[in-house]
Amino acid sequence: MKDFLANYGGTIIILVLILIIVFLSVKRLIKNRKSGKCSCGCEGCSFKDNCHKK
């Protein structure tokens, strides 16, 4: 186990950091979407009519 961590420890740390960043990004997008905010700037978006249907 010690050899495995010595060989792949850096890779595991980088993978965990990337997963945390992706998780937080998705969480923020979901939170913004639920609060009515848009991530694309709807005034110039070609999808603006469908973006915030209620």
N, CA, C and O atoms as a Tripos MOL2 file, in Angstrom:
@<TRIPOS>MOLECULE
protein
  216   215    54     0     0
PROTEIN
NO_CHARGES

@<TRIPOS>ATOM
      1 N           0.8270   -1.1830    0.0000 N.3       1 MET1
      2 CA          0.0000    0.0000    0.0000 C.3       1 MET1
      3 C           0.8790    1.2570    0.0000 C.2       1 MET1
      4 O           0.5670    2.2510   -0.6550 O.2       1 MET1
      5 N           1.9730    1.1850    0.7440 N.am      2 LYS2
      6 CA          2.8840    2.3210    0.8220 C.3       2 LYS2
      7 C           3.4970    2.6300   -0.5460 C.2       2 LYS2
      8 O           3.6470    3.7940   -0.9160 O.2       2 LYS2
      9 N           3.8460    1.5920   -1.2830 N.am      3 ASP3
     10 CA          4.4020    1.7810   -2.6220 C.3       3 ASP3
     11 C           3.3630    2.3600   -3.5740 C.2       3 ASP3
     12 O           3.6840    3.2070   -4.4070 O.2       3 ASP3
     13 N           2.1220    1.9080   -3.4520 N.am      4 PHE4
     14 CA          1.0520    2.4140   -4.3060 C.3       4 PHE4
     15 C           0.8560    3.9140   -4.0900 C.2       4 PHE4
     16 O           0.7610    4.6820   -5.0480 O.2       4 PHE4
     17 N           0.7990    4.3210   -2.8240 N.am      5 LEU5
     18 CA          0.6210    5.7330   -2.5170 C.3       5 LEU5
     19 C           1.8300    6.5600   -2.9390 C.2       5 LEU5
     20 O           1.6830    7.7070   -3.3600 O.2       5 LEU5
     21 N           2.9980    5.9940   -2.8290 N.am      6 ALA6
     22 CA          4.2070    6.7020   -3.2570 C.3       6 ALA6
     23 C           4.2060    6.9070   -4.7660 C.2       6 ALA6
     24 O           4.6330    7.9540   -5.2520 O.2       6 ALA6
     25 N           3.7280    5.9140   -5.5050 N.am      7 ASN7
     26 CA          3.7240    5.9950   -6.9610 C.3       7 ASN7
     27 C           2.5760    6.8470   -7.4990 C.2       7 ASN7
     28 O           2.7510    7.5780   -8.4740 O.2       7 ASN7
     29 N           1.4140    6.7580   -6.8770 N.am      8 TYR8
     30 CA          0.2180    7.3920   -7.4250 C.3       8 TYR8
     31 C          -0.3810    8.4800   -6.5250 C.2       8 TYR8
     32 O          -1.4890    8.9450   -6.7940 O.2       8 TYR8
     33 N           0.3060    8.8870   -5.4880 N.am      9 GLY9
     34 CA         -0.2090    9.8780   -4.5640 C.3       9 GLY9
     35 C          -0.5170   11.2120   -5.2290 C.2       9 GLY9
     36 O          -1.5710   11.7990   -4.9870 O.2       9 GLY9
     37 N           0.3880   11.6900   -6.0580 N.am     10 GLY10
     38 CA          0.1660   12.9580   -6.7590 C.3      10 GLY10
     39 C          -1.0240   12.8960   -7.6920 C.2      10 GLY10
     40 O          -1.8110   13.8390   -7.7690 O.2      10 GLY10
     41 N          -1.1580   11.7870   -8.4000 N.am     11 THR11
     42 CA         -2.2860   11.6080   -9.3140 C.3      11 THR11
     43 C          -3.6020   11.5710   -8.5600 C.2      11 THR11
     44 O          -4.5950   12.1470   -9.0050 O.2      11 THR11
     45 N          -3.6110   10.9040   -7.4330 N.am     12 ILE12
     46 CA         -4.8300   10.8130   -6.6160 C.3      12 ILE12
     47 C          -5.2180   12.1910   -6.0900 C.2      12 ILE12
     48 O          -6.3990   12.5400   -6.0920 O.2      12 ILE12
     49 N          -4.2510   12.9720   -5.6430 N.am     13 ILE13
     50 CA         -4.5290   14.3100   -5.1290 C.3      13 ILE13
     51 C          -5.0960   15.2000   -6.2270 C.2      13 ILE13
     52 O          -6.0740   15.9130   -6.0000 O.2      13 ILE13
     53 N          -4.4980   15.1700   -7.4120 N.am     14 ILE14
     54 CA         -4.9840   15.9670   -8.5400 C.3      14 ILE14
     55 C          -6.3960   15.5380   -8.9210 C.2      14 ILE14
     56 O          -7.2470   16.3880   -9.1820 O.2      14 ILE14
     57 N          -6.6570   14.2440   -8.9560 N.am     15 LEU15
     58 CA         -7.9870   13.7370   -9.2890 C.3      15 LEU15
     59 C          -9.0250   14.2170   -8.2830 C.2      15 LEU15
     60 O         -10.1160   14.6380   -8.6680 O.2      15 LEU15
     61 N          -8.6950   14.1550   -7.0100 N.am     16 VAL16
     62 CA         -9.6210   14.6060   -5.9650 C.3      16 VAL16
     63 C          -9.8940   16.1050   -6.1090 C.2      16 VAL16
     64 O         -11.0390   16.5340   -5.9690 O.2      16 VAL16
     65 N          -8.8700   16.9020   -6.3840 N.am     17 LEU17
     66 CA         -9.0530   18.3380   -6.5700 C.3      17 LEU17
     67 C          -9.9430   18.6470   -7.7740 C.2      17 LEU17
     68 O         -10.8010   19.5270   -7.6980 O.2      17 LEU17
     69 N          -9.7480   17.9350   -8.8750 N.am     18 ILE18
     70 CA        -10.5790   18.1320  -10.0630 C.3      18 ILE18
     71 C         -12.0220   17.7540   -9.7690 C.2      18 ILE18
     72 O         -12.9390   18.4640  -10.1800 O.2      18 ILE18
     73 N         -12.2360   16.6560   -9.0690 N.am     19 LEU19
     74 CA        -13.5890   16.2400   -8.7160 C.3      19 LEU19
     75 C         -14.2750   17.2610   -7.8140 C.2      19 LEU19
     76 O         -15.4700   17.5160   -7.9680 O.2      19 LEU19
     77 N         -13.5370   17.8440   -6.8780 N.am     20 ILE20
     78 CA        -14.0990   18.8700   -6.0010 C.3      20 ILE20
     79 C         -14.4940   20.1000   -6.8130 C.2      20 ILE20
     80 O         -15.5660   20.6640   -6.5970 O.2      20 ILE20
     81 N         -13.6410   20.5200   -7.7390 N.am     21 ILE21
     82 CA        -13.9360   21.6860   -8.5750 C.3      21 ILE21
     83 C         -15.1700   21.4350   -9.4300 C.2      21 ILE21
     84 O         -16.0300   22.3090   -9.5430 O.2      21 ILE21
     85 N         -15.2690   20.2610  -10.0280 N.am     22 VAL22
     86 CA        -16.4310   19.9290  -10.8510 C.3      22 VAL22
     87 C         -17.6920   19.8990   -9.9970 C.2      22 VAL22
     88 O         -18.7210   20.4350  -10.4070 O.2      22 VAL22
     89 N         -17.6330   19.2900   -8.8310 N.am     23 PHE23
     90 CA        -18.7850   19.2220   -7.9350 C.3      23 PHE23
     91 C         -19.2580   20.6130   -7.5420 C.2      23 PHE23
     92 O         -20.4540   20.8980   -7.5930 O.2      23 PHE23
     93 N         -18.3290   21.4850   -7.1480 N.am     24 LEU24
     94 CA        -18.7030   22.8290   -6.7410 C.3      24 LEU24
     95 C         -19.2590   23.6380   -7.9050 C.2      24 LEU24
     96 O         -20.1700   24.4450   -7.7190 O.2      24 LEU24
     97 N         -18.7240   23.4330   -9.0960 N.am     25 SER25
     98 CA        -19.2350   24.1340  -10.2710 C.3      25 SER25
     99 C         -20.6610   23.7180  -10.5940 C.2      25 SER25
    100 O         -21.5110   24.5660  -10.8690 O.2      25 SER25
    101 N         -20.9240   22.4280  -10.5610 N.am     26 VAL26
    102 CA        -22.2730   21.9330  -10.8380 C.3      26 VAL26
    103 C         -23.2370   22.4070   -9.7550 C.2      26 VAL26
    104 O         -24.3700   22.7890  -10.0510 O.2      26 VAL26
    105 N         -22.7930   22.3810   -8.5170 N.am     27 LYS27
    106 CA        -23.6330   22.8480   -7.4070 C.3      27 LYS27
    107 C         -23.9920   24.3200   -7.5860 C.2      27 LYS27
    108 O         -25.1340   24.7140   -7.3450 O.2      27 LYS27
    109 N         -23.0330   25.1270   -8.0030 N.am     28 ARG28
    110 CA        -23.2790   26.5530   -8.2270 C.3      28 ARG28
    111 C         -24.2420   26.7660   -9.3920 C.2      28 ARG28
    112 O         -25.1310   27.6140   -9.3080 O.2      28 ARG28
    113 N         -24.0780   26.0100  -10.4740 N.am     29 LEU29
    114 CA        -24.9830   26.1320  -11.6120 C.3      29 LEU29
    115 C         -26.4140   25.7830  -11.2150 C.2      29 LEU29
    116 O         -27.3560   26.4660  -11.6170 O.2      29 LEU29
    117 N         -26.5750   24.7340  -10.4360 N.am     30 ILE30
    118 CA        -27.9110   24.3240   -9.9940 C.3      30 ILE30
    119 C         -28.5050   25.3950   -9.0800 C.2      30 ILE30
    120 O         -29.6820   25.7340   -9.2070 O.2      30 ILE30
    121 N         -27.7060   25.9240   -8.1690 N.am     31 LYS31
    122 CA        -28.1880   26.9690   -7.2640 C.3      31 LYS31
    123 C         -28.6050   28.2130   -8.0440 C.2      31 LYS31
    124 O         -29.6550   28.7920   -7.7680 O.2      31 LYS31
    125 N         -27.7910   28.6280   -9.0150 N.am     32 ASN32
    126 CA        -28.1220   29.7970   -9.8230 C.3      32 ASN32
    127 C         -29.3880   29.5630  -10.6450 C.2      32 ASN32
    128 O         -30.2140   30.4650  -10.7920 O.2      32 ASN32
    129 N         -29.5330   28.3820  -11.1650 N.am     33 ARG33
    130 CA        -30.7010   28.0650  -11.9770 C.3      33 ARG33
    131 C         -31.9760   28.1100  -11.1300 C.2      33 ARG33
    132 O         -33.0000   28.6260  -11.5770 O.2      33 ARG33
    133 N         -31.9130   27.5740   -9.9150 N.am     34 LYS34
    134 CA        -33.0790   27.5750   -9.0310 C.3      34 LYS34
    135 C         -33.4450   28.9800   -8.5770 C.2      34 LYS34
    136 O         -34.6180   29.2650   -8.3330 O.2      34 LYS34
    137 N         -32.4600   29.8570   -8.4600 N.am     35 SER35
    138 CA        -32.7340   31.2210   -8.0100 C.3      35 SER35
    139 C         -33.1100   32.1430   -9.1660 C.2      35 SER35
    140 O         -33.3440   33.3320   -8.9510 O.2      35 SER35
    141 N         -33.1720   31.6200  -10.3820 N.am     36 GLY36
    142 CA        -33.5990   32.4060  -11.5290 C.3      36 GLY36
    143 C         -32.4780   33.0870  -12.2740 C.2      36 GLY36
    144 O         -32.7300   33.8060  -13.2420 O.2      36 GLY36
    145 N         -31.2620   32.8830  -11.8550 N.am     37 LYS37
    146 CA        -30.1200   33.4750  -12.5540 C.3      37 LYS37
    147 C         -29.7730   32.6250  -13.7620 C.2      37 LYS37
    148 O         -30.0710   31.4320  -13.8060 O.2      37 LYS37
    149 N         -29.1470   33.2470  -14.7260 N.am     38 CYS38
    150 CA        -28.7520   32.5300  -15.9360 C.3      38 CYS38
    151 C         -27.2410   32.6210  -16.0910 C.2      38 CYS38
    152 O         -26.6550   33.6610  -15.7920 O.2      38 CYS38
    153 N         -26.6170   31.5800  -16.5410 N.am     39 SER39
    154 CA        -25.1720   31.5650  -16.6780 C.3      39 SER39
    155 C         -24.7010   32.1020  -18.0200 C.2      39 SER39
    156 O         -23.5060   32.3280  -18.2110 O.2      39 SER39
    157 N         -25.6240   32.3090  -18.9500 N.am     40 CYS40
    158 CA        -25.1980   32.6720  -20.3010 C.3      40 CYS40
    159 C         -25.4220   34.1320  -20.6460 C.2      40 CYS40
    160 O         -24.9570   34.5620  -21.7020 O.2      40 CYS40
    161 N         -26.0910   34.9080  -19.8430 N.am     41 GLY41
    162 CA        -26.4040   36.2880  -20.1930 C.3      41 GLY41
    163 C         -27.5170   36.3080  -21.2230 C.2      41 GLY41
    164 O         -27.2580   36.4600  -22.4170 O.2      41 GLY41
    165 N         -28.7260   36.1590  -20.7800 N.am     42 CYS42
    166 CA        -29.8770   35.9060  -21.6490 C.3      42 CYS42
    167 C         -30.1670   36.9850  -22.6820 C.2      42 CYS42
    168 O         -30.8000   36.6940  -23.6970 O.2      42 CYS42
    169 N         -29.7280   38.2220  -22.4600 N.am     43 GLU43
    170 CA        -30.0840   39.2690  -23.3960 C.3      43 GLU43
    171 C         -29.5250   39.0130  -24.8000 C.2      43 GLU43
    172 O         -30.1370   39.4460  -25.7770 O.2      43 GLU43
    173 N         -28.4090   38.3400  -24.9300 N.am     44 GLY44
    174 CA        -27.8260   38.0680  -26.2430 C.3      44 GLY44
    175 C         -27.8880   36.6070  -26.6450 C.2      44 GLY44
    176 O         -27.2960   36.2120  -27.6500 O.2      44 GLY44
    177 N         -28.5820   35.8230  -25.8890 N.am     45 CYS45
    178 CA        -28.6140   34.3800  -26.1100 C.3      45 CYS45
    179 C         -29.6970   34.0040  -27.1190 C.2      45 CYS45
    180 O         -30.8000   34.5510  -27.0800 O.2      45 CYS45
    181 N         -29.3900   33.0870  -28.0090 N.am     46 SER46
    182 CA        -30.3850   32.6420  -28.9850 C.3      46 SER46
    183 C         -31.4350   31.7390  -28.3310 C.2      46 SER46
    184 O         -32.4710   31.4630  -28.9360 O.2      46 SER46
    185 N         -31.1860   31.2890  -27.1370 N.am     47 PHE47
    186 CA        -32.0950   30.3990  -26.4210 C.3      47 PHE47
    187 C         -32.8670   31.1530  -25.3390 C.2      47 PHE47
    188 O         -33.4940   30.5360  -24.4780 O.2      47 PHE47
    189 N         -32.8220   32.4930  -25.3820 N.am     48 LYS48
    190 CA        -33.3870   33.2980  -24.2970 C.3      48 LYS48
    191 C         -34.8780   33.1070  -24.0800 C.2      48 LYS48
    192 O         -35.3540   33.2450  -22.9530 O.2      48 LYS48
    193 N         -35.6300   32.7910  -25.1340 N.am     49 ASP49
    194 CA        -37.0780   32.5990  -24.9740 C.3      49 ASP49
    195 C         -37.4020   31.3160  -24.2150 C.2      49 ASP49
    196 O         -38.4680   31.2230  -23.6070 O.2      49 ASP49
    197 N         -36.5270   30.3430  -24.2340 N.am     50 ASN50
    198 CA        -36.7690   29.0660  -23.5740 C.3      50 ASN50
    199 C         -36.0170   28.9230  -22.2630 C.2      50 ASN50
    200 O         -36.2070   27.9380  -21.5500 O.2      50 ASN50
    201 N         -35.1840   29.8660  -21.9400 N.am     51 CYS51
    202 CA        -34.2870   29.7360  -20.8040 C.3      51 CYS51
    203 C         -35.0240   29.7360  -19.4710 C.2      51 CYS51
    204 O         -34.7300   28.9100  -18.6080 O.2      51 CYS51
    205 N         -35.9550   30.6280  -19.2900 N.am     52 HIS52
    206 CA        -36.6130   30.7570  -17.9890 C.3      52 HIS52
    207 C         -38.1230   30.5760  -18.1150 C.2      52 HIS52
    208 O         -38.8910   31.4060  -17.6280 O.2      52 HIS52
    209 N         -38.5420   29.5160  -18.7550 N.am     53 LYS53
    210 CA        -39.9710   29.2490  -18.8460 C.3      53 LYS53
    211 C         -40.5260   28.9650  -17.4630 C.2      53 LYS53
    212 O         -39.8920   28.2990  -16.6450 O.2      53 LYS53
    213 N         -41.7120   29.4780  -17.2210 N.am     54 LYS54
    214 CA        -42.3480   29.2220  -15.9230 C.3      54 LYS54
    215 C         -43.7440   28.7480  -16.1440 C.2      54 LYS54
    216 O         -44.4620   28.4730  -15.1830 O.2      54 LYS54
@<TRIPOS>BOND
     1     1     2 1
     2     2     3 1
     3     3     4 2
     4     3     5 am
     5     5     6 1
     6     6     7 1
     7     7     8 2
     8     7     9 am
     9     9    10 1
    10    10    11 1
    11    11    12 2
    12    11    13 am
    13    13    14 1
    14    14    15 1
    15    15    16 2
    16    15    17 am
    17    17    18 1
    18    18    19 1
    19    19    20 2
    20    19    21 am
    21    21    22 1
    22    22    23 1
    23    23    24 2
    24    23    25 am
    25    25    26 1
    26    26    27 1
    27    27    28 2
    28    27    29 am
    29    29    30 1
    30    30    31 1
    31    31    32 2
    32    31    33 am
    33    33    34 1
    34    34    35 1
    35    35    36 2
    36    35    37 am
    37    37    38 1
    38    38    39 1
    39    39    40 2
    40    39    41 am
    41    41    42 1
    42    42    43 1
    43    43    44 2
    44    43    45 am
    45    45    46 1
    46    46    47 1
    47    47    48 2
    48    47    49 am
    49    49    50 1
    50    50    51 1
    51    51    52 2
    52    51    53 am
    53    53    54 1
    54    54    55 1
    55    55    56 2
    56    55    57 am
    57    57    58 1
    58    58    59 1
    59    59    60 2
    60    59    61 am
    61    61    62 1
    62    62    63 1
    63    63    64 2
    64    63    65 am
    65    65    66 1
    66    66    67 1
    67    67    68 2
    68    67    69 am
    69    69    70 1
    70    70    71 1
    71    71    72 2
    72    71    73 am
    73    73    74 1
    74    74    75 1
    75    75    76 2
    76    75    77 am
    77    77    78 1
    78    78    79 1
    79    79    80 2
    80    79    81 am
    81    81    82 1
    82    82    83 1
    83    83    84 2
    84    83    85 am
    85    85    86 1
    86    86    87 1
    87    87    88 2
    88    87    89 am
    89    89    90 1
    90    90    91 1
    91    91    92 2
    92    91    93 am
    93    93    94 1
    94    94    95 1
    95    95    96 2
    96    95    97 am
    97    97    98 1
    98    98    99 1
    99    99   100 2
   100    99   101 am
   101   101   102 1
   102   102   103 1
   103   103   104 2
   104   103   105 am
   105   105   106 1
   106   106   107 1
   107   107   108 2
   108   107   109 am
   109   109   110 1
   110   110   111 1
   111   111   112 2
   112   111   113 am
   113   113   114 1
   114   114   115 1
   115   115   116 2
   116   115   117 am
   117   117   118 1
   118   118   119 1
   119   119   120 2
   120   119   121 am
   121   121   122 1
   122   122   123 1
   123   123   124 2
   124   123   125 am
   125   125   126 1
   126   126   127 1
   127   127   128 2
   128   127   129 am
   129   129   130 1
   130   130   131 1
   131   131   132 2
   132   131   133 am
   133   133   134 1
   134   134   135 1
   135   135   136 2
   136   135   137 am
   137   137   138 1
   138   138   139 1
   139   139   140 2
   140   139   141 am
   141   141   142 1
   142   142   143 1
   143   143   144 2
   144   143   145 am
   145   145   146 1
   146   146   147 1
   147   147   148 2
   148   147   149 am
   149   149   150 1
   150   150   151 1
   151   151   152 2
   152   151   153 am
   153   153   154 1
   154   154   155 1
   155   155   156 2
   156   155   157 am
   157   157   158 1
   158   158   159 1
   159   159   160 2
   160   159   161 am
   161   161   162 1
   162   162   163 1
   163   163   164 2
   164   163   165 am
   165   165   166 1
   166   166   167 1
   167   167   168 2
   168   167   169 am
   169   169   170 1
   170   170   171 1
   171   171   172 2
   172   171   173 am
   173   173   174 1
   174   174   175 1
   175   175   176 2
   176   175   177 am
   177   177   178 1
   178   178   179 1
   179   179   180 2
   180   179   181 am
   181   181   182 1
   182   182   183 1
   183   183   184 2
   184   183   185 am
   185   185   186 1
   186   186   187 1
   187   187   188 2
   188   187   189 am
   189   189   190 1
   190   190   191 1
   191   191   192 2
   192   191   193 am
   193   193   194 1
   194   194   195 1
   195   195   196 2
   196   195   197 am
   197   197   198 1
   198   198   199 1
   199   199   200 2
   200   199   201 am
   201   201   202 1
   202   202   203 1
   203   203   204 2
   204   203   205 am
   205   205   206 1
   206   206   207 1
   207   207   208 2
   208   207   209 am
   209   209   210 1
   210   210   211 1
   211   211   212 2
   212   211   213 am
   213   213   214 1
   214   214   215 1
   215   215   216 2
@<TRIPOS>SUBSTRUCTURE
     1 MET1         2 RESIDUE 1 A MET
     2 LYS2         6 RESIDUE 1 A LYS
     3 ASP3        10 RESIDUE 1 A ASP
     4 PHE4        14 RESIDUE 1 A PHE
     5 LEU5        18 RESIDUE 1 A LEU
     6 ALA6        22 RESIDUE 1 A ALA
     7 ASN7        26 RESIDUE 1 A ASN
     8 TYR8        30 RESIDUE 1 A TYR
     9 GLY9        34 RESIDUE 1 A GLY
    10 GLY10       38 RESIDUE 1 A GLY
    11 THR11       42 RESIDUE 1 A THR
    12 ILE12       46 RESIDUE 1 A ILE
    13 ILE13       50 RESIDUE 1 A ILE
    14 ILE14       54 RESIDUE 1 A ILE
    15 LEU15       58 RESIDUE 1 A LEU
    16 VAL16       62 RESIDUE 1 A VAL
    17 LEU17       66 RESIDUE 1 A LEU
    18 ILE18       70 RESIDUE 1 A ILE
    19 LEU19       74 RESIDUE 1 A LEU
    20 ILE20       78 RESIDUE 1 A ILE
    21 ILE21       82 RESIDUE 1 A ILE
    22 VAL22       86 RESIDUE 1 A VAL
    23 PHE23       90 RESIDUE 1 A PHE
    24 LEU24       94 RESIDUE 1 A LEU
    25 SER25       98 RESIDUE 1 A SER
    26 VAL26      102 RESIDUE 1 A VAL
    27 LYS27      106 RESIDUE 1 A LYS
    28 ARG28      110 RESIDUE 1 A ARG
    29 LEU29      114 RESIDUE 1 A LEU
    30 ILE30      118 RESIDUE 1 A ILE
    31 LYS31      122 RESIDUE 1 A LYS
    32 ASN32      126 RESIDUE 1 A ASN
    33 ARG33      130 RESIDUE 1 A ARG
    34 LYS34      134 RESIDUE 1 A LYS
    35 SER35      138 RESIDUE 1 A SER
    36 GLY36      142 RESIDUE 1 A GLY
    37 LYS37      146 RESIDUE 1 A LYS
    38 CYS38      150 RESIDUE 1 A CYS
    39 SER39      154 RESIDUE 1 A SER
    40 CYS40      158 RESIDUE 1 A CYS
    41 GLY41      162 RESIDUE 1 A GLY
    42 CYS42      166 RESIDUE 1 A CYS
    43 GLU43      170 RESIDUE 1 A GLU
    44 GLY44      174 RESIDUE 1 A GLY
    45 CYS45      178 RESIDUE 1 A CYS
    46 SER46      182 RESIDUE 1 A SER
    47 PHE47      186 RESIDUE 1 A PHE
    48 LYS48      190 RESIDUE 1 A LYS
    49 ASP49      194 RESIDUE 1 A ASP
    50 ASN50      198 RESIDUE 1 A ASN
    51 CYS51      202 RESIDUE 1 A CYS
    52 HIS52      206 RESIDUE 1 A HIS
    53 LYS53      210 RESIDUE 1 A LYS
    54 LYS54      214 RESIDUE 1 A LYS
